[in-house]
């Protein structure tokens, strides 16, 4: 079928949308003093985004890998002209005089303890997604932020996506009619690291990196950047990457959380390489329309490659595909023409960080795009889908009580035991 651009004013509208995504910029007459907890890959992504936006000074960095610590401090010093203080332990960083806000870029199993400690210090927080490793942690984090009254942004940067916002505009405007089914997927073949058990690098304190999570034997495939497909640290592809699309669905449809979950799948092709499903189908009973998530970490992915990463909204008038940088409309009818709109990604990460910094300057929580309460709903949604998989059962969720009902095995997985000296919040 032929494709053409739809909505003649779309390009103008998209440009205006990009200019107003995070509101009017606020004066940058002073530099916000920030600290970075976790100076690896994505910790530095968000830190460099802040430095690019401007109006900040990175005054401290901490990491349990001395190479990460030195290299990141060197890079920050080169970018801002002042070298930040460096620490191994986040508790020491939180005590830095004059610190106003922290960026948390550690793996999810560390988020809760670091987040709550920062709340207790009265610091503003930008924390990477997912909000928490388990559901009880997430609830404790929301409670801590509410008690502190601080400014908190969670790193769902696709909330700045112009494509997602245009999809919401079209759906809310009735372009595709009543939405009755939604499908989402991200299929890709991961590049795996060495799975051989070995001694950790001399620069890495593996005991501290594991922290409250189980301390597994070290191998590169579960450590820096590769922890996402390890059950004990990242909890798999849906929780790590698919969560962005689930959050997008919630945003576009104005949804809260599903009431039921049923998930099937397993490790079919990557046995002895990863510990979370390489094949997954999750059914989520949202209020307005059921959502089906699927992923394959092997093979060819979707036969139509443009659908490998995105969301399909099926309405009675049309189906709408939304990716990171385009929208495709498939109207109903034999002779209907497919209509496509390209909406390039423009600085989503920088916009999301700037949204946080503007809120910090204004001390205005209402500016925030991704609150801890809303981040909890997206995070708990994917966690509950995985609990259904791990228990092989239907999981029912009572949003009023924030509890799994009528399923003892699933209820136990809302909280995992912490290791050693660490106390679960």
Beta strands, then each sheet from edge to edge (+ up, - down):
strand 1: 3-4
strand 2: 32-37
strand 3: 56-62
strand 4: 85-87
strand 5: 101-104
strand 6: 124-127
strand 7: 152-154
strand 8: 179-186
strand 9: 260-266
strand 10: 279-284
strand 11: 290-296
strand 12: 309-315
strand 13: 318-322
strand 14: 326-331
strand 15: 338-342
strand 16: 395-398
strand 17: 403-405
sheet 1: 1+ 15+ 14- 13+ 12- 8+ 11+ 10- 9+ 16- 17+
sheet 2: 4+ 3+ 2+ 5+ 6+ 7+
end
